[in-house]
Amino acid sequence: MFVKRKPPKPEPRAHAVVVGAGVSGLLCARVLSERFDRVTLVERDALPEEAVARKGVPQGRHLHSLAARGSEILEDLFPGFDAELAAAGCPLLDQASDAVTDLSAGRLPRFRSGITMRAASRALIERRIRARLEKDPGIDFLPGREVVGLVPGPKGVSGVRTRLRGDGSAEEIVADLVVDASGTGSRAPRWLEEMGYEAPEETVVDARLGYATRWYRVPEDFPGDWKGVAVLPGWPETTRGGTLRRVEGGLWTAVLIGTGGDYPPTDPEGFVHFAASLHSPAIHDAIKDAEPASPVYGYRRTANRLRHYEKTRLPDNFLVAGDAACALNPSYGQGMTAAALSAMALKTCLDKNRTADLSRRFQRHQRKAVAPCWTATTNSDAQWAAGGLEDLNLARRILYRISEEVMKLAVERERVARTLLGVKNLLEPPTALLRPGILLPALARTTKHRPAKPTPTKSELIAGR
Ligand SMILES: Cc1cc2nc3c(=O)[nH]c(=O)nc-3n(C[C@H](O)[C@H](O)[C@H](O)COP(=O)(O)OP(=O)(O)OC[C@H]3O[C@@H](n4cnc5c(N)ncnc54)[C@H](O)[C@@H]3O)c2cc1C
C-alpha cells in the first residue's frame, strides 16, 4: 500500500548572518532566505547605489568574465537576470564566433559554438544581484560594519562581534547560523583559533601572476569583427597574455597578465608597451589609439588558495563559503561561478531540512562542487609554480605533453575547440578533454612529435645519466 509521507517538519531557524556582501555572500543570502526567517548581510564597506567599484573588493576594477555555468545559476536564482544585464547594455558574445582566442599554438577557429557570455562589469553584476535582495523583506543589509570575531555559544557560535567603521563602536549580533563569505582575506582561521578550534590546513598553488587593467572607450569607427579578444600565455616560454572585452557603457576592459613573476607595469606607456610584446598583436592594435577611460590598475594577489574546511572540525552552525574557502587564480575567470556553485551546495544541504551536522556536510559538498575549478586552474598553475620542465614529475610531464597536443587539436578542429570552451565555462568536466575522440589523436601526436633525444632533466644531469 502506498503511504504518503508527511514532509519533514522544518526546524525553527530564525536568523542567519552572512559576513561580506560580495558575490558569494549575496548568493548565500539568497539561498538562506528560503529557509531562515531573517538573513542579515554584514558588510564592512558602504554599499553604493551605483554600480561602481568598492574599496573592499579591489578586484572589482578588473575584468570579470562570467562563465556560462555561473550565468545559468544566476538565472536560476534570479529569473530574468540576463535580460536585465542585456537591458543595461551588456553585449552577448558567442565565445567562438564573436571572440578571438589566440593560444601559443595558434588561433581557435571562429564558429557559432552556442557557448555565450554576457559581458558585464563586476560592479554591475554585484549591484544587480544586491538590488534583487534589497526587495526581499526577509533580508537586511548592515553596511559599514566589520565583523571582528565570533561569539561562542552552546550550539557552537551564537553570533558575531562587529565594529562600526567610523566611530569604532562595538556590537554583537545574535545568529543561529553564521556564514563567512568575506573573501580571500578571511579572518575565519583566527576566529576559530580564538574559540579553541584548529585553523584549517591550506594548499597554495601560486603561478606568480600579475594583472594590469585599463578601461577604454570603444572607438566609434572600430572596424574589428569581434567583441572580445583573449591572448593566452603558454607554459613555459610564453609568460604574457591578456584579454580585451566590450562591456556595458560603450567601454572596453583591457587586462594584461604576466605569469611566473613577469608582472605587467602599471604606468600608461609601460602598459601599451607590454601589450605590444604579446604573442598576438590583437590587443595592442585595438588599444594603441583608443581613448583611455581610467588609470591603469594593478593586482598581484592571485594565488590559488584552498582552505581545507572540509577536513576541519568546525562549530556546527558556522560555514565558510566562496573565496574565503577556495580562491582561484582569477585569470581563468571562474571565481564568481565557483561562488555560485558554493551557494548551490548550500541549497542542497539546506534542502535536506536538517541542521544537524550542517557545517561538515556543507564544507564537503562545497569542496566537491568547486573541485572542477580547482583542478583546472591548479593543474596548469602547478607548471608555472614549478618553473621548468625538469621540475615536473613524470605524470605532470606527460599531462603537459598531452595538453599541448590537445591545444593544437583545438586550433585545428571546431569540435575540440567547443569542448575546450565547454570545460572553461564549467559546462563540462575537465575530463571531457580526455574523451577518446580527443585523447587518442592527442596521444598519437605526442608519440609522433616526441623529441628525438629527450632533454635530460636536472636530476638526471646531477646523477650523471
Ligand atoms: C583581479 C581579479 C580578477 C577576477 N576576475 C574574475 C573573472 O573574470 N571571473 C570570475 O568569475 N571571477 C573573477 N575573480 C574572482 C571573483 O572576484 C571572486 O571569486 C568572486 O567574486 C567571489 O568572491 P567572494 O564574494 O567570495 O569574495 P569578495 O568578492 O572578496 O567579497 C568579500 C566581501 O566581504 C567583505 N568583507 C571582508 N571582510 C569583512 C569583515 N570582516 N566584515 C564584513 N565584511 C567583510 C568585503 O568588503 C567584500 O565585500 C577575480 C578576482 C580577482 C582578484
The ligand as an SDF file (V2000), in Angstrom:
LIG
                    3D

 53 58  0  0  0  0  0  0  0  0999 V2000
   41.9320   40.5240  -10.2360 C   0  0  0  0  0  0  0  0  0  0  0  0
   40.7600   39.6020  -10.1680 C   0  0  0  0  0  0  0  0  0  0  0  0
   40.0210   39.3120  -11.2960 C   0  0  0  0  0  0  0  0  0  0  0  0
   38.9720   38.3990  -11.2300 C   0  0  0  0  0  0  0  0  0  0  0  0
   38.3170   38.0580  -12.3690 N   0  0  0  0  0  0  0  0  0  0  0  0
   37.3160   37.1550  -12.3130 C   0  0  0  0  0  0  0  0  0  0  0  0
   36.6380   36.7600  -13.5060 C   0  0  0  0  0  0  0  0  0  0  0  0
   36.9890   37.1370  -14.6140 O   0  0  0  0  0  0  0  0  0  0  0  0
   35.5840   35.9060  -13.3770 N   0  0  0  0  0  0  0  0  0  0  0  0
   35.1910   35.3940  -12.1730 C   0  0  0  0  0  0  0  0  0  0  0  0
   34.2320   34.6270  -12.1390 O   0  0  0  0  0  0  0  0  0  0  0  0
   35.8390   35.7300  -11.0400 N   0  0  0  0  0  0  0  0  0  0  0  0
   36.8830   36.5840  -11.0790 C   0  0  0  0  0  0  0  0  0  0  0  0
   37.5350   36.9260   -9.9280 N   0  0  0  0  0  0  0  0  0  0  0  0
   37.1350   36.2770   -8.6510 C   0  0  0  0  0  0  0  0  0  0  0  0
   35.9110   36.9060   -8.0570 C   0  0  0  0  0  0  0  0  0  0  0  0
   36.1040   38.2670   -7.7960 O   0  0  0  0  0  0  0  0  0  0  0  0
   35.5440   36.1830   -6.7410 C   0  0  0  0  0  0  0  0  0  0  0  0
   35.9250   34.8460   -6.7850 O   0  0  0  0  0  0  0  0  0  0  0  0
   34.0520   36.1910   -6.5130 C   0  0  0  0  0  0  0  0  0  0  0  0
   33.5620   37.4760   -6.6070 O   0  0  0  0  0  0  0  0  0  0  0  0
   33.6640   35.6270   -5.1400 C   0  0  0  0  0  0  0  0  0  0  0  0
   34.2810   36.3860   -4.1670 O   0  0  0  0  0  0  0  0  0  0  0  0
   33.7190   36.4550   -2.6780 P   0  0  0  0  0  0  0  0  0  0  0  0
   32.3520   37.0160   -2.6840 O   0  0  0  0  0  0  0  0  0  0  0  0
   33.9510   35.1420   -2.0350 O   0  0  0  0  0  0  0  0  0  0  0  0
   34.7350   37.4900   -2.0270 O   0  0  0  0  0  0  0  0  0  0  0  0
   34.8780   39.0480   -2.3030 P   0  0  0  0  0  0  0  0  0  0  0  0
   34.4190   39.4090   -3.6440 O   0  0  0  0  0  0  0  0  0  0  0  0
   36.2730   39.4010   -1.9490 O   0  0  0  0  0  0  0  0  0  0  0  0
   33.8660   39.7000   -1.2710 O   0  0  0  0  0  0  0  0  0  0  0  0
   34.1020   39.6880    0.1030 C   0  0  0  0  0  0  0  0  0  0  0  0
   33.2640   40.7720    0.7630 C   0  0  0  0  0  0  0  0  0  0  0  0
   33.4130   40.6800    2.1700 O   0  0  0  0  0  0  0  0  0  0  0  0
   33.6440   41.9680    2.7320 C   0  0  0  0  0  0  0  0  0  0  0  0
   34.3800   41.7580    3.9740 N   0  0  0  0  0  0  0  0  0  0  0  0
   35.6530   41.2890    4.1200 C   0  0  0  0  0  0  0  0  0  0  0  0
   35.9660   41.1710    5.4200 N   0  0  0  0  0  0  0  0  0  0  0  0
   34.8730   41.5520    6.1230 C   0  0  0  0  0  0  0  0  0  0  0  0
   34.5900   41.6330    7.5160 C   0  0  0  0  0  0  0  0  0  0  0  0
   35.4890   41.2690    8.4310 N   0  0  0  0  0  0  0  0  0  0  0  0
   33.3920   42.1000    7.9090 N   0  0  0  0  0  0  0  0  0  0  0  0
   32.4510   42.4740    6.9730 C   0  0  0  0  0  0  0  0  0  0  0  0
   32.6760   42.4130    5.6370 N   0  0  0  0  0  0  0  0  0  0  0  0
   33.8670   41.9470    5.2150 C   0  0  0  0  0  0  0  0  0  0  0  0
   34.4140   42.7010    1.6310 C   0  0  0  0  0  0  0  0  0  0  0  0
   34.3530   44.0980    1.7700 O   0  0  0  0  0  0  0  0  0  0  0  0
   33.7090   42.1900    0.3920 C   0  0  0  0  0  0  0  0  0  0  0  0
   32.5730   42.9500    0.0930 O   0  0  0  0  0  0  0  0  0  0  0  0
   38.6110   37.8100   -9.9790 C   0  0  0  0  0  0  0  0  0  0  0  0
   39.3490   38.1180   -8.8330 C   0  0  0  0  0  0  0  0  0  0  0  0
   40.4270   38.9640   -8.9340 C   0  0  0  0  0  0  0  0  0  0  0  0
   41.2610   39.1890   -7.7150 C   0  0  0  0  0  0  0  0  0  0  0  0
  1  2  1  0
  2  3  1  0
  2 52  2  0
  3  4  2  0
  4  5  1  0
  4 50  1  0
  5  6  2  0
  6  7  1  0
  6 13  1  0
  7  8  2  0
  7  9  1  0
  9 10  1  0
 10 11  2  0
 10 12  1  0
 12 13  2  0
 13 14  1  0
 14 15  1  0
 14 50  1  0
 15 16  1  0
 16 17  1  0
 16 18  1  0
 18 19  1  0
 18 20  1  0
 20 21  1  0
 20 22  1  0
 22 23  1  0
 23 24  1  0
 24 25  2  0
 24 26  1  0
 24 27  1  0
 27 28  1  0
 28 29  2  0
 28 30  1  0
 28 31  1  0
 31 32  1  0
 32 33  1  0
 33 34  1  0
 33 48  1  0
 34 35  1  0
 35 36  1  0
 35 46  1  0
 36 37  1  0
 36 45  1  0
 37 38  2  0
 38 39  1  0
 39 40  1  0
 39 45  2  0
 40 41  1  0
 40 42  2  0
 42 43  1  0
 43 44  2  0
 44 45  1  0
 46 47  1  0
 46 48  1  0
 48 49  1  0
 50 51  2  0
 51 52  1  0
 52 53  1  0
M  END
$$$$
